[in-house]
Structures are given as structure tokens and as C-alpha cells.
Amino acid sequence: MIIFKSFPVFLFFSLVLATTIVNAEDAEISTPAAPTIAASGFILMSYDSGKVLAENNADVKLAPASLTKIMSVYVVFREISNGHLHLDDLVTISKKAWETPGSRMFVEVGNQVKVEDLLKGVIIQSGNDASVALAEHIAGNETTFADMMNQHAARLGMKNSHFEDSNGLPIENHYTTARDLAILTQALINEFPEYYRWFSQKEFTFNNIVQHNRNQLLSRDETVDGVKTGFTDAAGYCLVASALRNNMRLISVVMGASSPSARANENQNLLNYGFRFFEAHKLYQGNTALSEARVWKGDIKNLSLGLAEDLYVTIPRRHYEDLKALITIDKKIVAPVKEGEKLGTVNVTLKGEVVAEKDLIALKAVEQGNIFRRLYDSAMMMLEKPDGQ
């Protein structure tokens, strides 16, 4: 079964399945080219849809410097979420953590520091000492913690990343890409909104020392609420930024800029471009019935179908009414059916170009019907004419 829908009726979730195609006017889509960015690699991505709006060298493996700490913090957040770690747990500072060079939180050997304070020391102050302390506390040593980082990177689909330490100090075989960092940041914001707010904090005081967040955009642009800076001689000046304007969130990554001001300026240019020329829309609610399908030989006849998660699109501005959706449902669905089983697709297009495609799934399980239902439906299936005859 194939069902067409047109917009903006599509946005209102009455979801009465229409079979009529409403033809939009053939206005051309013209979006200005992205700005030229002076960096080794960059990307601009829509948070909700994952659509890439601009990129260059986004898959080139580069030294990430302290952008590494985004993954370190992600691992710590995961450990907290699964109950293996708590914010008020005390971490004993080792000599190795204390003597780690570079940016510091200024923890002292032998002192015990709460996990929450160490996290803020990593996020706001970019403390290498705090990163090592957390890594050792969670995994016993930094090497094992790096293995955890790599496992999460693989799970998230960060195909061109490999981590060897928790802080980003130069070391062989330690690299990531602009695209992978955008994927990671998207996951971090999505999974841990209650902790993500710390990335917008402009300063943090520990051991009577006040240190300021190096992300200049936090003070320059009130819509920016994260994420992290980095610098080494090998990596250059790097910044992952995220901003939320009018319910649309963008993530920008700039790696290998020439100065602190350059990395801020280039991220600002990317964000301004994205917000100026694109818009995001939530089209379908996850776990909500979009259609029904006939189920043969089951304990029920009709099964609600929907999406596993919300469906968003990010499109050029002023083209919302040109969106169309095509819902395709598998033919002759036979019980048993598992909850979450793929039974079709939802395909959204803009002027004939696919902008989103999601699996249409069973919203509940269907067991086999009794012997009489199965025999009856078997006979009816044999009598039913194939489509098109």
C-alpha cells in the first residue's frame, strides 16, 4: 500500500491518510553557498535531523586536542546514567593526574574531589588533570578508559576516530574528524540534557582559583550554549559550538583554525549561515500511529504502524509547503509480528529529492490467531487478487 501526503497539512497530527497528491508550484530551490571557512576541516549539522548543511574535509583525520574531552565527558555521563558512578562520588587524585601538563583544574595529589567538580573542571576549565583523574577512577588507568572511548565511538558510528588518551595531549594514533565530533555532540546533547547545561557555564572556581570558559561565543552570542575548545601546536585552534534559535539547534565544528578569535569567528559564520538560510520542522511524532495495516492469521486484524522516533527535516527556508510524504506498507503481513518490526517506510521528499526516510514499524506485537482464524485467512489470502489485477 502506498499513501501520499502533502504539507503543511502533514504537520498536524490528525494523520488522516489521504490518497490525493497536491501539486506544489515549481519554484526553484536556491540556497547561497556556505561561507569560506579558514580551517583544516569543518562541518555544520542540524541537530534534530542530522542533515549536513555545510562541510569541507569533514572526514579527514585530524588531531582533536581538547575536543577529545567531549568523548571523555560522554563516557563519564554514560557511567553515571547506568549507575556505575555518582556525581557525589569522591575521586582520589593520583600523582599522574596531578602532574599532567597543559591546562589544569589545579587538583592536588592525594586529595579527594567529587565527580561533579571534576566534570566541571573538564568542561569549563578544560583541565587535563581532571580528565586523567576521572579516567583512572572509572577504568583503573587511562589506557583502559581510552578503550571505553573507542567502544562508544564505534557504537555511535564515529567511523574515523581513535582515542589514545582522555585529554587530547599529542600522542600517536589519536585522531578524529569534524563529522565524528558532530555525531558525538549530537549524542551528548540528546542523551544528557540535564548535564549539557554545564557547557554553557562561563566560569568555574576550584581551589580558590577562578577560570573562565575559553569558548568566546558564549559571551558573544546568547543563543550559543556550548560546547568545547581545543588547542595544541599539532591541532591548531579548534572549537565545537552549538546554538539554539527559534527551536532549531545547529552544531558547528571547526578544526585547525589559526587563532582563538579565528575559531570563534568561523563557527559564528557557520551558525549564522545555517540559521539564515535553513529551517527545521518536526513532521511526525515517534511511537504514534500514522497508519494501520491488515494483519493475516493474527489475534487482531488491524495493526497500528508508526515511527520509532520523531521525524525531523531541515530544509531551505520558505519551502515547507513543497514537502511531500510517501508512506509504503508491506503487502500481506502475516502474524506473528514483533513489536518494532519493520513493515514499511516513510519517505519525505522536497521537489523530488529525498530529505528523510524512516522505517515504518509495528507499534505493538501481534500473536497468531486461533486455528479457525488461521484457516479462514489462509483461504482468503488465496482468493485475494494480486495488486493491479
N, C-alpha and C positions, 0 to 999 in steps of 0.2 A: 504494500500500500504506500502510495506517495501523496503527501499533502503539502501544498504550497501555502505560504503566508506572506503578507506584505506588511510593511511598517508605515506609521507608528502604532497601528492597532496591536501589533505584536507585543509591544511593551506592556500593555495592560493584561493582567494575568487571568482574564476570563477564559482565555485559551479555547474558545470555540473553534473547532478545526474547520477552516474554510477550504474550499477546493477551487476558489477563484483567484486568478493571478491579476493583481492590479499593476498595470504598467506605469512605471515612473518615466518622467521626461528624460530624454537622453542628454542631460547636461554632463559635460566632461568633468572629470576629476583632475584638478590641477593643484598640486601642493608644492610650494617652493622647496628647493633643495636644502638639505641641512647645512648649517654653517660649517665653515672650515675650522677644524679643531687642531691646534698645535699640540700633538701628543703622540706617544708611541702606539697607543691603542685606545679606543673609546667605544662606548655604546650608550644608547638611550632606549629604555624599555618601559612600556606601560605595565604597571604593577598588576592590575587586575586581569588583563587579557594575556600578558606575556608578549605582546606584539613589539617587535623591534622597530623603532621609528627612525633611528639613525645609527650608523656604525662604521668603523674603519679599523682594520686589523683586530677585530674583536676576538678572534680565535688564535692570535699569536701568543705564544707562551712567554710571559714576562715575569720579572721579579716583582713580587707584590709589596715588599716592605711591610709596614704595619697594617696594611689591608688584610694580612694574614690573620690578624686578631678578630676579624669578623667571624671567621670559621672557628677560632678558639672559643669565642663567646657563644657561638651557636652550639658547640659541643657541651659547654657548661650548662646552657639553658636546657638542653635535652636531658642531661643528667638530673637536673632539678625536676623537670616535668615527669620523669619516670620514677622519682622518689629515691634515687640513689644519693642525692645531695640536697642540702637545705641552705637557704640564704644566711641563716644564723650559725651554720657550722663554723668552727674555728679551724684555721689552717696555720700550721707551724711553718715559719719561714726558714728555708734551708740556706746554707751558705751559697750554693749555686744560684738560687733565686736572687739573693741579696747582691751578689757580685756581677749579675748580668749587666752588660754595658748598654748604653743608649738611653732612651727616655725612661724615666723612673717614677714610681709612685713613692719611693723612699720608705720601703718597709725595712725592718731591722731583723738581723739573724736571731732566731730563737723566739721572736715574738709570735703571738697568735693573733691572726687577723680574720675577721668574718668574711665569708664568701661574698656577701653583698658588697662590702667595701672593696675587696679585690676586683670584683667585676666593674665597679665604677672606676677604679684605678686603671683598668684596661681600656674601658670605653671612653672615658673623658680625658684621662691623663696619658693614655697610650703607654702605660707602664710595662716595660719588658719584664721587670722583676715580678710584677703581679701576674703576668701571663705564665711565667715559669712556675710560680708558686701554685697556681690553680692546676696546671698540667701535672705537677708532681703529686698533688693531693688526690687528684681524680684517678690517675693512671699509674702512679708509682714513680714514673720517670717520663721525661719529655719525649723519648723515642716511642714509647707505647702510646702516649697521648697523640702523637703525630699519626700513628696507625689509625686511631679512632677518627681523627680528622679526615683521613683519606677514605675511610669506610663511609662516612657521611657524604663526602664529596661524590663518591661513586653512586650512592643511593639517590642523591639529588640530581644526577645527570650532569655533573661538572666533568666533562669528558677530557679536558685539557689542563687538569690541575694535579699537583702533587706537593704535599707538605712534608717538611723535614723538621720543623720546629714550631713552637707555639706563638712566636713573636715577630717573625719576619726578618730577623737579622740575617745578613748574607750567608748562605750555605749552599753547597752544590745540590742540584736536583730538587730545588724548591721553586715552584713556579705556579702561576695560574693565568687566567685570561680575563679580559673585560667582560666577556659574555658569562663566564662561570661566576664571576663576582656578582653580576646582576641576578643570576639564578639564586645564588646563596642569599643575597639581600632580600629578594622576594620571599624566600622561605622563612627567613628570620622574622621579617615583619608579620607575615601571615601566621606563623606558629606561636609567636611570643609577643603579642601586642602589649601585654602588661609590663614587659621589661624593655621593649623598644623605646619607651619614653626616655630612658636614661641617655640615649644617643643624642637627645636634644639639649641635655644639660650643659650649660656653658662653662661651668667651673666646678671643681671638687676640692675640698680641703681634707687632707690627711696628714697626721703627724705635725699639725700646725703649719702646714705648707699649702698655700693656695695655688692651684694650677688651672690654667684655662684650656678649654677645648680648642684644638687647632683648626677646627672646621670654621673658616671665616664666614661661610654662608649662613651660619646660624644667627649671626648678628646682622647680616646684610639683607636677608630675605626671610620674612616671618613665616613663609609657607614651608621653608626647609626645616625638617626635624631630625636630620641625621645625614651621613652615617659615620664615616671614618676617614681619617687622613693617613698618609704614609710617606716616608722618605728614607731612602738610602742613596748612596752615590750610584749604585748599580740600577736602582729602580727609578730614580728621578722623583719628582713630586707627584703624588697620586691622591685621588680623592674619589670615594663613592658617596654620592649625595642622593637624598630622596626628598621630594616635596609633595604636598597635598594642596591642591587648589580646586575649589568647586567640586568636591567629591571625586576628583581624579588624581591619582597618585602616579608619579613618574620616578624612575630610578635612573640615575646617570652615573657612569663610571669613566673616569679619565685617568690614564696611567702614563707616566713618563713625561709630565709637563716640566717646564723649565724653572719654575719658582712657585712658592706658596700662593702668590697672587694669581699666577697663570692658571694653576689647577682650579682655583675658585672661579676665576673668570670663565674658563672653558666649560665647567659644569653649569654655571649660570646661563651661558649661551645655549647649551643643550636643553636645559629645562625650559627656558623662555621659548625656544623654538617649538618644543613639544606642546606646551600649553597654548601657544598662539594658534597652531595650525591643526591640532587634533582634539578629538573629544571621545570620551569613554561612555559606554552605555551597558547597563545590566539588562539583558534580554530575557533570560529565563532563570527562575529560582530553582536551585537544586532540591532534590527529593520532593518534587511537586509534580503531580500528574499533568502531563502535556497531551497525552493521547491514551486510547485504550486499544488493546489488541484481543482478537478472538484466540482463545486457547482451546485446543482439541485434547480430548481424553483427560481433562483435568477435573478437580473437585470444584472449580468455578469456571464459568465460561469466558468472562472478560477480565483482563489484567491491566492495571494502570501502568503506564510507562512514563519515565521521566529521565532526568539527568542526575548523575552522582553529585555534581556540584554546580554552583551558579555559573551561568554562561555570560561572559562579558565580551564586548568587541571594542576595539579602539580604531576609529576611522577618521578620515579628513573631515574637518568642520563643514557643517551645512549639507551633509549627505545622509543624514539619518533616514529620511523618507525614501531613499533609494535602496535600503536594505530589503532583502527577501530571505525567507527561510524555506527550506525543503526538508520535510520530515519523511523518512523512509522507514517502513516497518517490515520486518522479515515476514515471508509468506509461511503459512501453515505452521504455527508454533504449537508444539506438542508437549504436553506435560510428561514428566516433571520439569518445572522451571525453577532455577535457583534465584533467590533474591540477588539483585545486582548483575544478573546475566545480561549480556549484550543482545538486544533484539532489534536493533535498527540504528539509525544515525539521525542527527540534526545537523544540517548543513546551511550555513548563513553566507550569503553572497552579497557583494556590492558591485553593481554594474558587471555581473558575470564573473567576478573574481571572488574566490573563496576567502572569507575573512575569519571564519570559525567553523570547526567541525568537532562534534562531540558524540560519544556513544549514547544511544537511547537504551535504557536499561529497565529491567523489571523492578518495580518498587516493592514487590513482595514475592514470596515463594508460592508456587502452585504445586500441590501434590497431585498424584494420579487419582482420577476418579474411580468409582466402583466399577465392577465388571460390566454392568449394564451401560454405563456412560461410555466406557472404552469401546464396547462393541458397537454401540449406536454411532459414535463419532467416527469409527473406522469405516462404517458403511457410508456415512455422509461424506467423508473425505473422498471416497472412491467415486461418488456421484457428482461431486463438485467439479465444474468445468475449469480448466486452466485459465488464467488471466488472458484476455484478448480473444477468446473464442465465443 
